[in-house]
Amino acid sequence: MTGATKAARLAVGHREVLEAAVRAIGGAERAGQVEMADAIADSLESDHHLLVQAGTGTGKSLGYLAPALLWLVRNPSERIVIATATLALQRQLATNDIPAALDAVESVTGQRPRHAILKGRTNYACMLRLREGTAQDQGTLISAGDLIETMRTSPQATPESALGVEVVALREWAEDQAEQGGLADRDDAPPHTERAWAQVSVPVRECLGAQRCPYGAECFVENSRDVARAADLVVTNHALLAINAMHGGTALPEHGPVIIDEAHELVSRVTGAASAELSPQLIERVARRALTYLDDDVALELLESANSFRAALDSAALKRVEDPDSQFVTACDAVRNAARAAVSAMTREESQAPDRRQSAAAVKEIFDVAERMAALNSHDVVW
């Protein structure tokens, strides 16, 4: 492409890109969509905030994608982040709207920006959970296909065996993803339940980190972030956008403009990301997991703190907690102190097995939440 041809192509406007995208999907021009695209193009060029309200059927996604992608073509060193309220909309953008918009901008300008979908850690399979979590029984597992066929023909199927089928299928799929250089994104996984996915993924707190994990070099989450850092357009969700803001910009790659889709959901999503919960059942479950690594007295204290917490909840009124001398705050103190002792006992050794470190991380999360609740900080609402 000559310099003159390239300059001519970059001189086109976002309306041409929008028209090409709408035509490609068999749509028709909508005045509201064009007006929205015009406003977004002006906002990107002028570096001003913009709030858009558009009704159903306006074609909002292409309305912002067309000017955003053209802006990226004209500003190749920049990156735009799009945040949606739900993973479902992320999936719709990834499979429908973004490919159409990319084809359109390429047909008009000759250039095709790179894009990536970025989700929270639990949306990707964990190699450590996949491999070391099944090391002892891996050799006895039959293939997912054979197991599924056995389940279909067996009249004695139980929920537990059905769960086993799902987990085996997920493990085989994730290993295939590793071999093929995929990201093991949950949306691409075989059909499964929440319980099955929990067997092959890891909560944020329990992740060992790429530097300490024996499978850090193969980590799907790290790979997804590498892909995002190489992309011009990154599509994420409100929750990860909030986490990025609360943790010093560590969840998302550096970026310029942010487009918040479904912005009416933003407050509730950010509130959800900033909230924490604590229950007697959770404390007990984490304590039982940590028993192997604790002396009897430390383990007993942690288990008993769950009983104290349950009693405090049973007697507490269903309203905001504001009294620092209440039974609830006293129970939070007890949980915090017991969890602190357990974490201290579990992290004394410099070199630890992965499961021990993950168990300690789970107890540390109990400690953090109990401490936060006991503090009754003016920025928090404890209920």
One Martini backbone bead per residue (centre of mass of N, CA, C, O) as a GRO file, in nm:
protein
  383
    1MET     BB    1   0.095   0.037   0.025
    2THR     BB    2   0.072   0.351  -0.019
    3GLY     BB    3   0.078   0.654   0.127
    4ALA     BB    4  -0.173   0.767  -0.020
    5THR     BB    5  -0.365   0.528   0.029
    6LYS     BB    6  -0.350   0.527   0.337
    7ALA     BB    7  -0.450   0.817   0.380
    8ALA     BB    8  -0.723   0.776   0.241
    9ARG     BB    9  -0.827   0.554   0.433
   10LEU     BB   10  -0.795   0.729   0.703
   11ALA     BB   11  -1.010   0.954   0.600
   12VAL     BB   12  -1.223   0.803   0.686
   13GLY     BB   13  -1.518   0.732   0.846
   14HIS     BB   14  -1.725   0.580   1.075
   15ARG     BB   15  -1.969   0.553   0.884
   16GLU     BB   16  -1.841   0.353   0.689
   17VAL     BB   17  -1.797   0.131   0.895
   18LEU     BB   18  -2.089   0.104   0.990
   19GLU     BB   19  -2.213   0.041   0.715
   20ALA     BB   20  -2.050  -0.219   0.662
   21ALA     BB   21  -2.146  -0.375   0.915
   22VAL     BB   22  -2.452  -0.364   0.866
   23ARG     BB   23  -2.447  -0.493   0.585
   24ALA     BB   24  -2.312  -0.770   0.671
   25ILE     BB   25  -2.580  -0.838   0.869
   26GLY     BB   26  -2.847  -0.723   0.721
   27GLY     BB   27  -2.896  -0.431   0.781
   28ALA     BB   28  -3.010  -0.104   0.883
   29GLU     BB   29  -3.032   0.214   0.905
   30ARG     BB   30  -2.992   0.415   1.209
   31ALA     BB   31  -3.019   0.713   1.347
   32GLY     BB   32  -2.930   0.651   1.642
   33GLN     BB   33  -2.666   0.503   1.571
   34VAL     BB   34  -2.529   0.737   1.420
   35GLU     BB   35  -2.541   0.942   1.653
   36MET     BB   36  -2.376   0.773   1.848
   37ALA     BB   37  -2.118   0.748   1.676
   38ASP     BB   38  -2.061   1.049   1.657
   39ALA     BB   39  -2.028   1.100   1.964
   40ILE     BB   40  -1.795   0.898   2.010
   41ALA     BB   41  -1.593   1.015   1.813
   42ASP     BB   42  -1.579   1.292   1.955
   43SER     BB   43  -1.490   1.187   2.235
   44LEU     BB   44  -1.220   1.060   2.143
   45GLU     BB   45  -1.096   1.324   2.018
   46SER     BB   46  -1.165   1.522   2.286
   47ASP     BB   47  -1.153   1.376   2.570
   48HIS     BB   48  -1.458   1.316   2.654
   49HIS     BB   49  -1.724   1.258   2.822
   50LEU     BB   50  -1.994   1.003   2.779
   51LEU     BB   51  -2.357   0.976   2.769
   52VAL     BB   52  -2.565   0.696   2.670
   53GLN     BB   53  -2.908   0.661   2.556
   54ALA     BB   54  -3.048   0.350   2.432
   55GLY     BB   55  -3.258   0.162   2.278
   56THR     BB   56  -3.393  -0.103   2.175
   57GLY     BB   57  -3.246  -0.154   1.847
   58THR     BB   58  -3.005   0.046   1.787
   59GLY     BB   59  -2.706  -0.075   1.793
   60LYS     BB   60  -2.473  -0.026   2.009
   61SER     BB   61  -2.222  -0.194   1.948
   62LEU     BB   62  -2.166  -0.080   1.661
   63GLY     BB   63  -2.182   0.219   1.752
   64TYR     BB   64  -1.893   0.186   1.913
   65LEU     BB   65  -1.704   0.008   1.736
   66ALA     BB   66  -1.652   0.177   1.487
   67PRO     BB   67  -1.509   0.429   1.619
   68ALA     BB   68  -1.303   0.269   1.788
   69LEU     BB   69  -1.150   0.121   1.559
   70LEU     BB   70  -1.071   0.371   1.398
   71TRP     BB   71  -0.909   0.502   1.628
   72LEU     BB   72  -0.698   0.273   1.643
   73VAL     BB   73  -0.589   0.304   1.358
   74ARG     BB   74  -0.500   0.612   1.418
   75ASN     BB   75  -0.394   0.481   1.717
   76PRO     BB   76  -0.161   0.234   1.748
   77SER     BB   77  -0.064   0.297   2.067
   78GLU     BB   78  -0.343   0.223   2.159
   79ARG     BB   79  -0.610   0.142   2.408
   80ILE     BB   80  -0.922  -0.027   2.445
   81VAL     BB   81  -1.189  -0.057   2.686
   82ILE     BB   82  -1.447  -0.297   2.734
   83ALA     BB   83  -1.738  -0.297   2.953
   84THR     BB   84  -1.943  -0.541   3.082
   85ALA     BB   85  -2.185  -0.684   3.284
   86THR     BB   86  -2.158  -0.958   3.119
   87LEU     BB   87  -2.058  -1.258   2.985
   88ALA     BB   88  -2.272  -1.272   2.763
   89LEU     BB   89  -2.188  -1.010   2.616
   90GLN     BB   90  -1.904  -1.089   2.562
   91ARG     BB   91  -1.982  -1.328   2.379
   92GLN     BB   92  -2.137  -1.165   2.169
   93LEU     BB   93  -1.905  -0.987   2.081
   94ALA     BB   94  -1.700  -1.216   2.004
   95THR     BB   95  -1.907  -1.372   1.788
   96ASN     BB   96  -2.039  -1.107   1.635
   97ASP     BB   97  -1.966  -0.791   1.645
   98ILE     BB   98  -1.656  -0.782   1.619
   99PRO     BB   99  -1.614  -0.933   1.353
  100ALA     BB  100  -1.787  -0.733   1.185
  101ALA     BB  101  -1.622  -0.476   1.257
  102LEU     BB  102  -1.345  -0.577   1.158
  103ASP     BB  103  -1.424  -0.625   0.865
  104ALA     BB  104  -1.507  -0.333   0.812
  105VAL     BB  105  -1.240  -0.182   0.880
  106GLU     BB  106  -1.072  -0.344   0.674
  107SER     BB  107  -1.235  -0.269   0.413
  108VAL     BB  108  -1.177   0.046   0.454
  109THR     BB  109  -0.849   0.052   0.562
  110GLY     BB  110  -0.668  -0.232   0.573
  111GLN     BB  111  -0.713  -0.269   0.886
  112ARG     BB  112  -0.664  -0.493   1.191
  113PRO     BB  113  -0.739  -0.505   1.489
  114ARG     BB  114  -0.678  -0.629   1.800
  115HIS     BB  115  -0.833  -0.878   2.013
  116ALA     BB  116  -0.973  -0.933   2.356
  117ILE     BB  117  -1.071  -1.156   2.616
  118LEU     BB  118  -1.133  -1.066   2.966
  119LYS     BB  119  -1.121  -1.247   3.273
  120GLY     BB  120  -1.157  -1.400   3.543
  121ARG     BB  121  -0.988  -1.656   3.693
  122THR     BB  122  -1.244  -1.863   3.722
  123ASN     BB  123  -1.272  -1.883   3.387
  124TYR     BB  124  -1.021  -2.071   3.426
  125ALA     BB  125  -0.826  -2.317   3.414
  126CYS     BB  126  -0.621  -2.519   3.638
  127MET     BB  127  -0.328  -2.690   3.629
  128LEU     BB  128  -0.292  -2.772   3.923
  129ARG     BB  129  -0.578  -2.892   3.964
  130LEU     BB  130  -0.563  -3.094   3.729
  131ARG     BB  131  -0.297  -3.253   3.823
  132GLU     BB  132  -0.246  -3.257   4.142
  133GLY     BB  133  -0.551  -3.324   4.211
  134THR     BB  134  -0.500  -3.624   4.030
  135ALA     BB  135  -0.237  -3.795   4.071
  136GLN     BB  136  -0.343  -4.065   4.222
  137ASP     BB  137  -0.592  -4.125   3.986
  138GLN     BB  138  -0.512  -4.092   3.687
  139GLY     BB  139  -0.453  -4.398   3.595
  140THR     BB  140  -0.774  -4.492   3.647
  141LEU     BB  141  -0.881  -4.329   3.423
  142ILE     BB  142  -1.110  -4.302   3.198
  143SER     BB  143  -1.247  -4.190   2.945
  144ALA     BB  144  -1.494  -3.972   2.887
  145GLY     BB  145  -1.649  -4.133   2.673
  146ASP     BB  146  -1.670  -4.403   2.832
  147LEU     BB  147  -1.805  -4.285   3.086
  148ILE     BB  148  -2.055  -4.166   2.956
  149GLU     BB  149  -2.161  -4.434   2.839
  150THR     BB  150  -2.189  -4.573   3.112
  151MET     BB  151  -2.394  -4.371   3.230
  152ARG     BB  152  -2.621  -4.407   3.017
  153THR     BB  153  -2.645  -4.740   3.076
  154SER     BB  154  -2.687  -4.682   3.378
  155PRO     BB  155  -2.921  -4.730   3.648
  156GLN     BB  156  -2.702  -4.623   3.893
  157ALA     BB  157  -2.704  -4.331   3.879
  158THR     BB  158  -2.544  -4.050   4.029
  159PRO     BB  159  -2.452  -3.740   4.120
  160GLU     BB  160  -2.154  -3.818   4.169
  161SER     BB  161  -2.103  -3.957   3.893
  162ALA     BB  162  -2.182  -3.716   3.719
  163LEU     BB  163  -1.959  -3.536   3.823
  164GLY     BB  164  -1.726  -3.715   3.728
  165VAL     BB  165  -1.779  -3.686   3.428
  166GLU     BB  166  -1.739  -3.381   3.408
  167VAL     BB  167  -1.449  -3.367   3.517
  168VAL     BB  168  -1.313  -3.546   3.308
  169ALA     BB  169  -1.396  -3.376   3.062
  170LEU     BB  170  -1.252  -3.118   3.156
  171ARG     BB  171  -0.965  -3.231   3.170
  172GLU     BB  172  -0.938  -3.315   2.876
  173TRP     BB  173  -0.996  -3.039   2.754
  174ALA     BB  174  -0.765  -2.880   2.894
  175GLU     BB  175  -0.534  -3.048   2.775
  176ASP     BB  176  -0.601  -2.975   2.485
  177GLN     BB  177  -0.560  -2.673   2.521
  178ALA     BB  178  -0.261  -2.689   2.593
  179GLU     BB  179  -0.168  -2.825   2.323
  180GLN     BB  180  -0.320  -2.584   2.136
  181GLY     BB  181  -0.302  -2.293   2.285
  182GLY     BB  182  -0.520  -2.234   2.470
  183LEU     BB  183  -0.742  -2.092   2.747
  184ALA     BB  184  -0.969  -2.241   2.899
  185ASP     BB  185  -1.253  -2.134   2.858
  186ARG     BB  186  -1.558  -2.185   2.991
  187ASP     BB  187  -1.729  -2.127   2.727
  188ASP     BB  188  -1.566  -2.385   2.578
  189ALA     BB  189  -1.679  -2.599   2.745
  190PRO     BB  190  -1.819  -2.852   2.850
  191PRO     BB  191  -2.075  -2.956   2.997
  192HIS     BB  192  -2.161  -2.806   3.325
  193THR     BB  193  -2.122  -2.748   3.657
  194GLU     BB  194  -2.025  -2.574   3.924
  195ARG     BB  195  -1.893  -2.813   4.075
  196ALA     BB  196  -1.709  -2.902   3.842
  197TRP     BB  197  -1.552  -2.637   3.798
  198ALA     BB  198  -1.428  -2.627   4.088
  199GLN     BB  199  -1.224  -2.875   4.016
  200VAL     BB  200  -1.061  -2.682   3.771
  201SER     BB  201  -1.044  -2.436   3.958
  202VAL     BB  202  -0.943  -2.112   4.112
  203PRO     BB  203  -0.928  -1.904   4.345
  204VAL     BB  204  -0.769  -1.617   4.382
  205ARG     BB  205  -0.643  -1.666   4.667
  206GLU     BB  206  -0.521  -1.969   4.582
  207CYS     BB  207  -0.322  -1.858   4.407
  208LEU     BB  208   0.032  -1.886   4.368
  209GLY     BB  209   0.146  -1.798   4.116
  210ALA     BB  210   0.364  -1.810   3.855
  211GLN     BB  211   0.635  -1.826   4.026
  212ARG     BB  212   0.526  -2.078   4.226
  213CYS     BB  213   0.409  -2.243   4.010
  214PRO     BB  214   0.471  -2.537   3.835
  215TYR     BB  215   0.255  -2.409   3.594
  216GLY     BB  216   0.312  -2.107   3.511
  217ALA     BB  217   0.397  -2.139   3.200
  218GLU     BB  218   0.080  -2.265   3.145
  219CYS     BB  219  -0.105  -2.047   3.224
  220PHE     BB  220  -0.409  -1.934   3.126
  221VAL     BB  221  -0.425  -1.658   3.260
  222GLU     BB  222  -0.153  -1.548   3.163
  223ASN     BB  223  -0.216  -1.587   2.864
  224SER     BB  224  -0.460  -1.393   2.855
  225ARG     BB  225  -0.286  -1.142   2.933
  226ASP     BB  226  -0.095  -1.153   2.694
  227VAL     BB  227  -0.310  -1.113   2.480
  228ALA     BB  228  -0.412  -0.837   2.589
  229ARG     BB  229  -0.131  -0.686   2.562
  230ALA     BB  230  -0.152  -0.736   2.231
  231ALA     BB  231  -0.401  -0.562   2.224
  232ASP     BB  232  -0.630  -0.299   2.128
  233LEU     BB  233  -0.889  -0.466   2.218
  234VAL     BB  234  -1.060  -0.491   2.537
  235VAL     BB  235  -1.280  -0.734   2.681
  236THR     BB  236  -1.475  -0.693   2.966
  237ASN     BB  237  -1.589  -0.641   3.300
  238HIS     BB  238  -1.705  -0.475   3.566
  239ALA     BB  239  -1.561  -0.639   3.785
  240LEU     BB  240  -1.269  -0.615   3.666
  241LEU     BB  241  -1.268  -0.310   3.664
  242ALA     BB  242  -1.292  -0.284   3.972
  243ILE     BB  243  -1.044  -0.450   4.052
  244ASN     BB  244  -0.844  -0.271   3.906
  245ALA     BB  245  -0.904  -0.017   4.083
  246MET     BB  246  -0.853  -0.163   4.375
  247HIS     BB  247  -0.546  -0.288   4.255
  248GLY     BB  248  -0.368  -0.081   4.082
  249GLY     BB  249  -0.392  -0.194   3.777
  250THR     BB  250  -0.346  -0.538   3.759
  251ALA     BB  251  -0.582  -0.669   3.564
  252LEU     BB  252  -0.508  -0.464   3.340
  253PRO     BB  253  -0.401  -0.321   3.082
  254GLU     BB  254  -0.292  -0.065   2.947
  255HIS     BB  255  -0.499   0.235   2.890
  256GLY     BB  256  -0.739   0.437   2.772
  257PRO     BB  257  -1.019   0.419   2.680
  258VAL     BB  258  -1.360   0.371   2.814
  259ILE     BB  259  -1.626   0.135   2.760
  260ILE     BB  260  -1.952   0.130   2.911
  261ASP     BB  261  -2.160  -0.114   2.916
  262GLU     BB  262  -2.433  -0.118   3.089
  263ALA     BB  263  -2.412   0.125   3.311
  264HIS     BB  264  -2.664   0.066   3.500
  265GLU     BB  265  -2.484  -0.185   3.639
  266LEU     BB  266  -2.224  -0.077   3.778
  267VAL     BB  267  -2.283  -0.039   4.080
  268SER     BB  268  -2.356  -0.336   4.147
  269ARG     BB  269  -2.089  -0.465   4.043
  270VAL     BB  270  -1.895  -0.308   4.224
  271THR     BB  271  -2.022  -0.390   4.489
  272GLY     BB  272  -1.972  -0.692   4.452
  273ALA     BB  273  -1.655  -0.670   4.427
  274ALA     BB  274  -1.639  -0.515   4.726
  275SER     BB  275  -1.755  -0.762   4.855
  276ALA     BB  276  -1.819  -0.966   5.156
  277GLU     BB  277  -1.836  -1.299   5.303
  278LEU     BB  278  -1.969  -1.471   5.605
  279SER     BB  279  -1.971  -1.809   5.739
  280PRO     BB  280  -1.985  -2.091   5.922
  281GLN     BB  281  -1.950  -2.289   5.686
  282LEU     BB  282  -1.690  -2.167   5.572
  283ILE     BB  283  -1.515  -2.195   5.820
  284GLU     BB  284  -1.541  -2.502   5.846
  285ARG     BB  285  -1.434  -2.582   5.566
  286VAL     BB  286  -1.154  -2.451   5.599
  287ALA     BB  287  -1.074  -2.596   5.860
  288ARG     BB  288  -1.084  -2.887   5.749
  289ARG     BB  289  -0.865  -2.840   5.534
  290ALA     BB  290  -0.638  -2.749   5.764
  291LEU     BB  291  -0.595  -2.984   5.973
  292THR     BB  292  -0.330  -3.123   5.867
  293TYR     BB  293  -0.157  -2.833   5.945
  294LEU     BB  294  -0.260  -2.858   6.251
  295ASP     BB  295  -0.294  -2.824   6.558
  296ASP     BB  296  -0.538  -2.900   6.771
  297ASP     BB  297  -0.577  -2.622   6.911
  298VAL     BB  298  -0.595  -2.447   6.655
  299ALA     BB  299  -0.824  -2.602   6.516
  300LEU     BB  300  -1.033  -2.574   6.745
  301GLU     BB  301  -1.050  -2.266   6.746
  302LEU     BB  302  -1.159  -2.239   6.456
  303LEU     BB  303  -1.414  -2.412   6.491
  304GLU     BB  304  -1.532  -2.251   6.739
  305SER     BB  305  -1.565  -1.980   6.588
  306ALA     BB  306  -1.804  -2.080   6.419
  307ASN     BB  307  -2.000  -2.115   6.657
  308SER     BB  308  -1.993  -1.821   6.753
  309PHE     BB  309  -2.093  -1.702   6.486
  310ARG     BB  310  -2.365  -1.848   6.481
  311ALA     BB  311  -2.476  -1.733   6.746
  312ALA     BB  312  -2.463  -1.436   6.662
  313LEU     BB  313  -2.656  -1.458   6.420
  314ASP     BB  314  -2.907  -1.576   6.569
  315SER     BB  315  -2.921  -1.299   6.765
  316ALA     BB  316  -2.935  -1.111   6.530
  317ALA     BB  317  -3.035  -0.849   6.368
  318LEU     BB  318  -3.175  -0.739   6.054
  319LYS     BB  319  -2.908  -0.527   6.033
  320ARG     BB  320  -2.701  -0.295   6.083
  321VAL     BB  321  -2.371  -0.283   6.197
  322GLU     BB  322  -2.260  -0.042   6.477
  323ASP     BB  323  -2.171  -0.206   6.733
  324PRO     BB  324  -1.860  -0.271   6.880
  325ASP     BB  325  -2.012  -0.445   7.137
  326SER     BB  326  -2.118  -0.669   6.991
  327GLN     BB  327  -2.150  -1.004   6.937
  328PHE     BB  328  -2.060  -0.998   6.645
  329VAL     BB  329  -1.783  -0.859   6.681
  330THR     BB  330  -1.674  -1.064   6.880
  331ALA     BB  331  -1.689  -1.301   6.677
  332CYS     BB  332  -1.498  -1.176   6.469
  333ASP     BB  333  -1.255  -1.169   6.655
  334ALA     BB  334  -1.237  -1.475   6.694
  335VAL     BB  335  -1.191  -1.547   6.399
  336ARG     BB  336  -0.944  -1.376   6.350
  337ASN     BB  337  -0.757  -1.503   6.568
  338ALA     BB  338  -0.774  -1.796   6.467
  339ALA     BB  339  -0.676  -1.740   6.176
  340ARG     BB  340  -0.404  -1.619   6.247
  341ALA     BB  341  -0.287  -1.870   6.387
  342ALA     BB  342  -0.315  -2.057   6.141
  343VAL     BB  343  -0.143  -1.902   5.939
  344SER     BB  344   0.115  -1.903   6.104
  345ALA     BB  345   0.142  -2.217   6.115
  346MET     BB  346   0.131  -2.260   5.786
  347THR     BB  347   0.390  -2.034   5.722
  348ARG     BB  348   0.672  -2.112   5.850
  349GLU     BB  349   0.749  -2.252   5.606
  350GLU     BB  350   0.918  -2.195   5.318
  351SER     BB  351   0.853  -2.485   5.218
  352GLN     BB  352   0.558  -2.578   5.027
  353ALA     BB  353   0.289  -2.721   4.948
  354PRO     BB  354   0.036  -2.628   4.750
  355ASP     BB  355  -0.203  -2.711   4.939
  356ARG     BB  356  -0.103  -2.556   5.184
  357ARG     BB  357  -0.105  -2.274   5.055
  358GLN     BB  358  -0.406  -2.278   4.980
  359SER     BB  359  -0.515  -2.317   5.265
  360ALA     BB  360  -0.388  -2.061   5.381
  361ALA     BB  361  -0.538  -1.868   5.190
  362ALA     BB  362  -0.823  -1.936   5.291
  363VAL     BB  363  -0.771  -1.844   5.584
  364LYS     BB  364  -0.685  -1.554   5.514
  365GLU     BB  365  -0.963  -1.472   5.410
  366ILE     BB  366  -1.108  -1.502   5.675
  367PHE     BB  367  -0.941  -1.295   5.823
  368ASP     BB  368  -0.999  -1.045   5.646
  369VAL     BB  369  -1.308  -1.039   5.678
  370ALA     BB  370  -1.324  -1.032   5.988
  371GLU     BB  371  -1.158  -0.774   6.021
  372ARG     BB  372  -1.342  -0.591   5.854
  373MET     BB  373  -1.599  -0.632   6.026
  374ALA     BB  374  -1.480  -0.548   6.308
  375ALA     BB  375  -1.405  -0.244   6.226
  376LEU     BB  376  -1.631  -0.065   6.112
  377ASN     BB  377  -1.594   0.099   5.869
  378SER     BB  378  -1.701   0.392   5.717
  379HIS     BB  379  -1.686   0.248   5.417
  380ASP     BB  380  -1.868   0.032   5.548
  381VAL     BB  381  -2.122  -0.225   5.527
  382VAL     BB  382  -2.262  -0.412   5.793
  383TRP     BB  383  -2.498  -0.713   5.780
   0.00000   0.00000   0.00000
